[in-house]
Every structure is written in C-alpha cells, then in structure tokens.
Amino acid sequence: MEITVLYFATLRDHTGLTQERLTLSEDSTVADLMDTLIKHHVKLARNLEVALVAVNREYAFPDEKLHDGDEVAIFPPVSGGVSDPGPSFFRITEEQLDLNNLLDLVISPTTGAVCVFTGIVRGYTERGGERKTDHLEYDAYKPMAEAKIDQVADEIRAQWPSVEGIAIVQRIGLLEPGTPTIMIACTAAHRDTGVFEAARYGIDRLKQIVPIWKKEVGSEGEVWVEGDYHPVERDRRT
C-alpha cells in the first residue's frame, strides 16, 4: 500500500521535505511506519522518538493499522458541544488579528461579559538565557489545526455551558515583536459564569493538541520551540 507522509517544524527541517510517498506492506501499523522512517532518515531517530502522529487529521497511536491512501502527518509536540451553541469563529490565518472584528463575530444581544486572551511576540526571551528575538515564524498543519480548535471549543462548551460565543484565531507566518499571535474570546451573560476559566482553558488546551509550532529567530540563530505533551486517547475526537 502507498501512504503520504507530511513533515512539519523540526522534522521538515531535518528531512528537507514537506511530504513524501512511501510504500508499506499490507497490515502495517503506525509503529511499523516509524521504524521505516528511522531507516530512511537516520538523522531523525531522536526526533521520531518523541514525535506525534496523525492519520487523516486525527491523532494516532503505535498499534493503529494504516490503509492505502492514508495521509500521515509527523510533527513534534505542540506547544462534546451543546444542543444550541452560541456564535463561534475559528481560523488559522496569515492576516493581522483585529480584536474589534473578532468581538463583532461572537457578541450577541445576551452578552454581558467577554474574556479575551491575546498572545504577543516577545522582544526578548529567557529560554536558555536571555536573548533578543528578531522575529518568530509560526507554522501549522492547517486542516488538522482548525479541526482541533473546533474540538477545543466543544470541550469548553461541555465544561462551561453558560459560555455563549467562542472565537479562536491563530496567526501564522513571520511575526515581529509586539505582534499579536493568537486571540481567544469567550462570551457569557455574566462574568461569574466561568468565562475567565473558559478562556484560560482554551489557550492551555490549544498548546496541547493543536498542531502549531513556532521558530524563534534572533542574533544567536534560530530554534524551533517544541512542547513535551503527548496526546492520549481522550484527545481524539469521537
């Protein structure tokens, strides 16, 4: 059987490939694929030990069987709804983020409280010692990222039914210090309905399961910033 393998972030840098077609034996599993990749790309061995795998845009695990035509994404760790959900807006974009526009999309006549989280590119980072950041380069496995953002919103609604509107917008591409990178907005009728907690959950969960990465570029070189969270069964959308 033939499958398509997609590479992201550090794995793309090390292979020099964005994707490749591979032929595997019938009944091959994700574990078999990883063994094959280690043989084909010896320098990837250490990265593949901690890499995450998605098959057809959903997280997959070692014993999962592959099928002819599958799309398999390999990438480093990233940093249930209600019957009548409120307004929602989710997007991965290269365009400048606009808070007022975002709020217009999720505020309704019953809205009395809005909690917004905005991430900003820092001009300095203390990771590995303080150093100046020239810019960040954000990358994403876009189709899967948008699907997992939608999953995060479903999880928010399941835990905080009083939340009405949800907007999650992530910017990708080259971003300079002071530039907003992400905006998460949650709305509700009142401030004491969990709207603060919901917005916090949104950014924390996004850092766990949404395949988005950033490369820090500065005077001392460049480095992909990778997390250490590995998905478990509950992270799959059922």
C-alpha positions as CSV (number, residue, x, y, z in Angstrom):
1,M,0.0,0.0,0.0
2,E,1.0,3.6,-0.5
3,I,0.7,6.4,2.0
4,T,1.6,10.1,2.0
5,V,3.8,11.3,4.9
6,L,3.7,15.0,5.8
7,Y,6.6,16.6,7.8
8,F,6.3,19.7,10.0
9,A,8.6,22.0,12.0
10,T,11.9,20.3,13.0
11,L,11.1,17.1,11.1
12,R,10.6,19.1,7.9
13,D,13.9,21.0,8.5
14,H,15.9,17.7,9.1
15,T,14.5,15.9,6.1
16,G,14.3,18.9,3.8
17,L,10.9,17.5,2.8
18,T,7.4,18.8,3.3
19,Q,6.0,15.4,2.2
20,E,6.8,12.1,0.5
21,R,5.1,9.0,-0.7
22,L,6.0,5.7,0.9
23,T,5.2,2.1,0.1
24,L,4.5,-0.2,3.1
25,S,3.4,-3.8,3.4
26,E,-0.2,-4.6,4.0
27,D,-1.3,-4.6,7.6
28,S,1.4,-2.1,8.6
29,T,0.8,-0.1,11.7
30,V,1.9,3.4,12.8
31,A,4.8,1.7,14.7
32,D,5.9,0.0,11.5
33,L,5.9,3.3,9.7
34,M,8.1,4.9,12.4
35,D,10.6,2.0,12.0
36,T,10.6,2.6,8.3
37,L,11.2,6.3,8.7
38,I,14.1,5.8,11.0
39,K,15.7,3.6,8.4
40,H,15.1,6.1,5.6
41,H,16.0,9.2,7.7
42,V,18.7,8.1,10.2
43,K,19.2,11.6,11.5
44,L,15.5,11.7,12.5
45,A,15.8,8.9,15.0
46,R,15.9,11.1,18.1
47,N,13.1,13.4,16.8
48,L,10.9,10.4,15.9
49,E,11.2,9.1,19.5
50,V,9.0,12.0,20.7
51,A,7.2,12.8,17.5
52,L,3.4,12.8,17.3
53,V,1.5,11.1,14.5
54,A,-1.9,12.0,13.0
55,V,-3.6,9.8,10.4
56,N,-6.1,11.5,8.2
57,R,-6.0,14.5,10.5
58,E,-6.7,12.7,13.8
59,Y,-4.1,11.6,16.4
60,A,-3.0,8.1,16.0
61,F,-1.1,5.6,18.2
62,P,1.5,2.9,17.6
63,D,-0.7,-0.1,17.2
64,E,-3.2,1.6,14.8
65,K,-3.3,0.0,11.3
66,L,-2.6,2.1,8.2
67,H,-4.5,1.8,4.9
68,D,-3.8,2.5,1.3
69,G,-4.1,6.2,0.6
70,D,-3.8,7.4,4.2
71,E,-2.3,10.8,4.9
72,V,0.1,10.6,7.8
73,A,1.4,13.8,9.5
74,I,4.6,13.6,11.6
75,F,5.3,16.5,13.9
76,P,6.7,17.5,17.3
77,P,4.6,18.0,20.4
78,V,2.8,21.4,20.2
79,S,3.0,23.7,22.2
80,G,-18.9,17.4,23.3
81,G,-21.0,20.5,22.4
82,V,-24.4,21.8,23.4
83,S,-27.6,21.5,21.5
84,D,-27.9,25.2,20.9
85,P,-24.4,26.7,20.8
86,G,-23.7,30.4,20.6
87,P,-21.7,32.1,17.8
88,S,-18.4,30.6,17.0
89,F,-15.4,31.6,14.9
90,F,-12.2,29.6,14.3
91,R,-9.4,30.4,11.9
92,I,-5.7,29.9,11.1
93,T,-4.6,33.0,9.2
94,E,-1.7,35.0,7.9
95,E,-3.7,38.2,8.2
96,Q,-3.3,40.7,11.0
97,L,-5.6,40.0,14.0
98,D,-8.3,42.5,14.8
99,L,-9.8,42.4,18.2
100,N,-12.9,44.6,17.4
101,N,-13.7,42.5,14.4
102,L,-13.3,39.3,16.5
103,L,-15.7,40.6,19.1
104,D,-18.3,41.6,16.5
105,L,-18.4,38.0,15.4
106,V,-19.2,36.5,18.8
107,I,-21.1,39.1,20.8
108,S,-24.9,38.6,20.9
109,P,-27.8,40.5,22.4
110,T,-27.5,38.4,25.6
111,T,-23.7,39.1,26.1
112,G,-22.8,40.9,29.3
113,A,-19.2,39.7,29.7
114,V,-16.3,39.0,27.4
115,C,-12.9,37.5,28.4
116,V,-10.2,37.8,25.9
117,F,-6.7,36.2,25.9
118,T,-4.1,37.6,23.4
119,G,-0.6,36.3,22.9
120,I,2.1,38.7,21.9
121,V,5.5,38.1,20.3
122,R,8.1,39.0,22.9
123,G,11.2,41.0,22.0
124,Y,13.3,39.1,24.5
125,T,13.1,35.5,25.7
126,E,14.6,33.9,28.7
127,R,14.6,30.4,27.2
128,G,18.2,29.1,27.6
129,G,19.3,32.5,28.8
130,E,18.0,36.0,27.9
131,R,18.4,36.8,24.2
132,K,16.8,39.2,21.8
133,T,14.2,37.9,19.4
134,D,14.2,39.3,15.8
135,H,11.0,37.6,14.8
136,L,9.0,34.4,15.1
137,E,7.9,32.1,12.3
138,Y,4.7,30.3,13.0
139,D,3.7,27.1,11.1
140,A,0.7,24.8,11.3
141,Y,-0.7,21.6,10.0
142,K,-3.7,23.8,9.0
143,P,-6.5,21.3,8.2
144,M,-5.9,19.4,11.4
145,A,-5.3,22.5,13.4
146,E,-8.6,24.0,12.5
147,A,-10.4,20.7,13.3
148,K,-8.7,20.5,16.7
149,I,-9.5,24.2,17.5
150,D,-13.1,23.3,16.9
151,Q,-12.7,20.4,19.3
152,V,-11.3,22.7,22.0
153,A,-14.4,24.9,21.6
154,D,-16.6,21.8,22.0
155,E,-14.7,20.9,25.2
156,I,-15.2,24.5,26.5
157,R,-18.9,24.3,25.9
158,A,-19.2,21.0,27.6
159,Q,-17.4,22.2,30.8
160,W,-18.9,25.7,30.9
161,P,-22.4,25.5,29.4
162,S,-23.0,29.2,30.2
163,V,-20.4,30.3,27.7
164,E,-22.2,31.7,24.6
165,G,-19.7,32.8,22.0
166,I,-16.2,31.4,21.3
167,A,-13.6,32.8,18.9
168,I,-10.1,31.3,18.5
169,V,-7.9,32.8,15.8
170,Q,-4.2,31.9,15.4
171,R,-1.9,33.9,13.1
172,I,0.9,32.1,11.3
173,G,3.8,33.3,9.2
174,L,6.6,35.7,10.1
175,L,5.7,37.9,13.1
176,E,7.8,40.6,14.7
177,P,7.9,41.6,18.4
178,G,4.8,43.3,19.6
179,T,2.6,41.5,17.1
180,P,-0.5,39.6,18.4
181,T,-0.2,35.8,17.6
182,I,-3.4,34.5,18.9
183,M,-6.7,35.7,20.2
184,I,-9.2,33.7,22.2
185,A,-12.5,35.3,23.2
186,C,-15.3,33.7,25.3
187,T,-18.6,35.5,26.0
188,A,-21.3,34.9,28.5
189,A,-24.3,36.7,30.0
190,H,-22.4,37.4,33.3
191,R,-18.7,37.5,34.4
192,D,-19.2,34.8,37.1
193,T,-20.3,32.0,34.7
194,G,-16.9,30.6,34.1
195,V,-15.9,32.8,31.2
196,F,-12.5,33.6,32.7
197,E,-11.7,29.9,33.2
198,A,-13.0,29.0,29.8
199,A,-10.6,31.4,28.0
200,R,-7.7,30.1,30.1
201,Y,-8.7,26.5,29.3
202,G,-8.8,27.5,25.6
203,I,-5.2,28.7,25.4
204,D,-3.9,25.8,27.6
205,R,-5.7,23.2,25.6
206,L,-4.6,24.7,22.3
207,K,-1.0,24.4,23.4
208,Q,-1.5,20.7,24.0
209,I,-3.4,19.3,21.0
210,V,-3.5,21.9,18.2
211,P,-0.5,21.3,15.8
212,I,1.0,24.7,15.6
213,W,4.7,25.5,16.1
214,K,7.0,28.5,16.3
215,K,10.6,29.1,15.3
216,E,12.5,31.8,17.3
217,V,14.9,33.7,15.1
218,G,17.4,36.1,16.7
219,S,21.0,37.2,16.7
220,E,22.1,33.9,18.2
221,G,20.5,31.8,15.5
222,E,17.1,30.1,15.2
223,V,15.4,27.3,17.0
224,W,12.0,25.5,16.8
225,V,10.2,25.8,20.2
226,E,8.7,22.4,20.9
227,G,6.5,21.2,23.8
228,D,6.5,18.0,25.7
229,Y,2.8,17.0,25.8
230,H,1.9,13.7,24.1
231,P,-1.7,13.1,23.3
232,V,-3.7,10.3,24.9
233,E,-6.8,8.5,23.9
234,R,-9.1,11.2,25.3
235,D,-7.5,13.8,22.9
236,R,-9.1,12.0,19.9
237,R,-12.4,13.5,18.8
238,T,-15.1,10.8,18.9
